Every structure is written in structure tokens, then in C-alpha cells.
């Protein structure tokens, strides 16, 4: 998921364009993003680095030994966020249901499907012997002024971590995609600015980049974007290898924004990450964090983008009628 927050003016233009094709917005739950697979009488959730989060029985199709139906190997895959305070898996997307793939279906259809299919099971019921964790669908709203307000200010059973915007025509795509945007501020997220290992906001922005064979330090984008490089002598002395994820601090005076892209003049190595993380920051995340510290996109800017889009649609309708 990509956070395309740049500056007030540039961010407004991005969201105004996105609202022209976006039709869904939701309040994203805070928690651990994971893939949940139910098959052969067991349910397994895995974090983005592949580590198993939970192995448990569930009321999802073929998710427990009780009530197996159809081929035992028939599986379902859900894109979820595990919210620890209420031990609930909040479903943000559906990839497969009873062996029926939804990869090539639009987001609009997938949201309809997950809501209709989940009600056919008891996966939303409180935990029981054959159903360790409850599943719940994240409420989705039309990206109108009313929908934006409901997602931003409405009450939820979970702690919010920003707003999630979907292009209704988008197919499911793993990794970074411009068809899904994340936006947050201090009101709807406790985690607006990244913190260090002790939970404190560092004085300087930190970025995580991947070391490549040629010494370049790149983002997780496809194609990757290089923010700097290390010479071979330093790499050897520091016992670094291609593929290592490295954390760097960035001084404000070394940053330039050129045509919506970020250029960093100097990177200061802050340390090597452990194996719990498997990918570098995306360019948009680095840009988001920089903007959050200097010129964050406000909820008023999103409201203005929605209103502007609504006026354009109304104007188009009048012209067509005329």
C-alpha cells in the first residue's frame, strides 16, 4: 500500500485525481498485517515476512476439523490485520474463497463477496473450541464527503491507523501499488511518524534501504529507486552483503524535492536490521514521512479534494444533459 502524501499542493492534486476513480474508503485497523489461509482442517496466519503468527481452528471454510465441506484441500485466503486488543482478525481484502480465485476480480466485487460469504459462516461469532479467533470485515464506505467523514470520525471497535483508499476497478496486487493509498494524521492514527526501537520519534528522519550488488541503496519499489550507494571497501569492512536491509538517518538540509520525487544528498548509516523485516521502505513511504514532519496533508485538504471532484462530476452531468 502506498502513501502518496507529498506537500499540501502536490498531495491535493494526487488525491483529487484519485477520487475521480476511487469509490471506497475505510478506517484501517492498527495491528499486524497478515495473510490468513484456511485449508485441510486448520487455519494459519502469516506475517509479511512469512513468519507464522497463529495456527488455529476457525469457522472459515475447511478451517477446522469440524464441519469440513468439499475437498479437504479447498482453501480460502484472506488479507487481514490482527488487532490484539480484541483478538480479532479484521478482513481488508479477500483473495480466494473455497478455491475460487478472486485475483482478477475488481476491488468492488471482492468487497461485496467477502461481506456476503462471511455471513454464510460463523467466522464472525465469538471464539469457541473450534473457532479460536473472531473475524470481522472492515466497514467500507463510498468516497463521498459523507463516507470520508464516517471513516475519519466514526466510531470503530478497533484502534484506527489511518484511512485506506481503494480504486474500485483495481485487481488484487501484492506489494506496492498506486491503486491503493494510505493517509493518516494524528487524529486517526497513533503512528503518524515512525518511531525508533524504544517507541520514540527520532530527531532526524530514518529510512530503510536495501543494499544491492553494485553498492546502490534502493527502495522496495518496482523498479527500485536509488537514494545513495556504499563503496566496496566500506561494505567489506562493515561485513555487509547484498540484500541486507540498512537503516539510515536523513538530515533535513540534504533533502530536495524535484518533480514530486525525493532526492537525498547524504545518508548516515544507523544500523543493520534483523531478519524480522523483509523489505525496504517504498519511495512513497519515505516521502510520506518527510511530509509528515514538514508539510502534512490535512483532512481539510482531502475534504476539498472530494468536494472539487463532486463539482466536476456535477458539471459533466449538466453538460451531457445539455
ABEGO torsion letter per residue (X at the ends): XBBABBBAAAAAAAAAAAAAABABBBBBBBEBBBBBBBBGGBBBBBBAAGBBABBBBBABBGABABGBBEBAABBBBBBBBBBAAAGBBBBABBABBGGBBAAABBAAAAAAAAAAAAAABAAABBBBAABABBBBBBBBBBBBAAAAAAAAABBBABBBBEBBBBBAABBBBBEBBAABBBBBBAAABAAABBBBAAGBBBABBBBBBBBBAAGBBBBABOBBBBAEBBBAAAAAAAGBBBGBBBBBBBBAAABBBBGGBBBBABBBBAEBBBAABABBBBAAAAAAAAAAAABBBBAAAAAAAAAAAAAAAAAAAAAAAX
